[in-house]
Amino acid sequence: MKANEYIKKYGIDEARKFLEVPSYSIDQLMMLKSGVDVREIERLVESHDLLDEIDGIDGARDRIYICEIDDCTSFSLGGYVYEISQVKQAIADVESCQ
């Protein structure tokens, strides 16, 4: 099972719980055995979190649009700097989980 399929099936909150367990549970070991890539789940959860920080997919798209008009490669929000390429990847990641 691919990581995005796992999130589609169980949800982002379950993926977060999976990553929070300090040592592997039976369920996690079974997932690893079935081919789920933990690093991929981590990346997808980070992408969801990044978009949550910037008002979701719609907020991210709005900021990308403004940056493309202004010909910039990043934007600042809440004291953090976000690279447009990173935000675009996060959008693709989140959409792959829907």
RODO-2510 file (C-alpha; in nm, 4 decimals, decimal comma):
residues 98
     n   res          X          Y          Z
     1     m     0,0000     0,0000     0,0000
     2     k     0,1301     0,3430    -0,0898
     3     a     0,1417     0,6132     0,1756
     4     n    -0,1207     0,8288     0,0038
     5     e    -0,3512     0,5259    -0,0213
     6     y    -0,3034     0,4706     0,3516
     7     i    -0,4076     0,8301     0,4224
     8     k    -0,7053     0,8012     0,1846
     9     k    -0,8183     0,4874     0,3649
    10     y    -0,7465     0,5801     0,7288
    11     g    -0,7232     0,9613     0,7247
    12     i    -0,4564     1,2153     0,8127
    13     d    -0,5263     1,1948     1,1864
    14     e    -0,4556     0,8220     1,1875
    15     a    -0,1333     0,8857     0,9960
    16     r    -0,0302     1,1385     1,2622
    17     k    -0,1053     0,8836     1,5364
    18     f     0,0993     0,6262     1,3490
    19     l     0,3988     0,8609     1,3462
    20     e     0,3631     0,9547     1,7145
    21     v     0,4044     0,5994     1,8461
    22     p     0,7599     0,5848     1,9892
    23     s     0,8207     0,2221     1,8988
    24     y     0,6663    -0,0010     1,6397
    25     s     0,3342    -0,1577     1,7295
    26     i     0,2045    -0,4757     1,5694
    27     d    -0,0068    -0,2666     1,3318
    28     q     0,2913    -0,0587     1,2285
    29     l     0,5052    -0,3647     1,1708
    30     m     0,2304    -0,5143     0,9540
    31     m     0,2119    -0,1914     0,7553
    32     l     0,5875    -0,1877     0,7062
    33     k     0,5738    -0,5483     0,5958
    34     s     0,3037    -0,4591     0,3429
    35     g     0,5326    -0,1965     0,1914
    36     v     0,4062     0,1305     0,3397
    37     d     0,6952     0,3759     0,3437
    38     v     0,7045     0,5544     0,6801
    39     r     0,9149     0,8383     0,5365
    40     e     0,6490     0,8910     0,2726
    41     i     0,3778     0,9082     0,5395
    42     e     0,5908     1,1623     0,7274
    43     r     0,6265     1,3727     0,4127
    44     l     0,2540     1,3631     0,3418
    45     v     0,1685     1,4578     0,7003
    46     e     0,4178     1,7468     0,6794
    47     s     0,2506     1,8607     0,3562
    48     h    -0,0906     1,8580     0,5242
    49     d     0,0521     2,0537     0,8178
    50     l     0,2177     2,3084     0,5884
    51     l    -0,1090     2,3768     0,4081
    52     d    -0,2934     2,4016     0,7398
    53     e    -0,0484     2,6779     0,8362
    54     i    -0,1332     2,8795     0,5252
    55     d    -0,5127     2,8464     0,5223
    56     g    -0,5444     2,5215     0,3289
    57     i    -0,5187     2,4489    -0,0402
    58     d    -0,7218     2,7542    -0,1413
    59     g    -0,5077     2,9884     0,0683
    60     a    -0,1930     2,8292    -0,0735
    61     r    -0,3172     2,8676    -0,4309
    62     d    -0,4019     3,2322    -0,3664
    63     r    -0,0520     3,2997    -0,2353
    64     i     0,1087     3,1153    -0,5279
    65     y    -0,1002     3,3210    -0,7697
    66     i     0,0101     3,6468    -0,6052
    67     c     0,3736     3,5369    -0,6065
    68     e     0,3578     3,4452    -0,9731
    69     i     0,2144     3,7889    -1,0544
    70     d     0,4873     3,9555    -0,8458
    71     d     0,7518     3,7212    -0,9901
    72     c     0,8725     3,5998    -0,6514
    73     t     0,9792     3,2522    -0,5420
    74     s     0,8674     3,2691    -0,1784
    75     f     0,6327     3,4468     0,0588
    76     s     0,6278     3,5227     0,4286
    77     l     0,3393     3,4456     0,6607
    78     g     0,3351     3,4494     1,0383
    79     g     0,7102     3,4925     1,0595
    80     y     0,7817     3,1933     0,8348
    81     v     0,9077     3,1956     0,4769
    82     y     0,7486     2,9478     0,2370
    83     e     0,9098     2,8523    -0,0929
    84     i     0,6606     2,8361    -0,3802
    85     s     0,8036     2,5050    -0,5018
    86     q     0,7559     2,3570    -0,1547
    87     v     0,3958     2,4802    -0,1383
    88     k     0,3198     2,3428    -0,4859
    89     q     0,4570     2,0033    -0,3802
    90     a     0,2452     2,0146    -0,0636
    91     i    -0,0668     2,0838    -0,2727
    92     a     0,0130     1,7863    -0,4990
    93     d     0,0739     1,5659    -0,1937
    94     v    -0,2526     1,6609    -0,0254
    95     e    -0,4503     1,6209    -0,3469
    96     s    -0,3030     1,2727    -0,3904
    97     c    -0,4547     1,1781    -0,0535
    98     q    -0,8079     1,2912    -0,1377
***
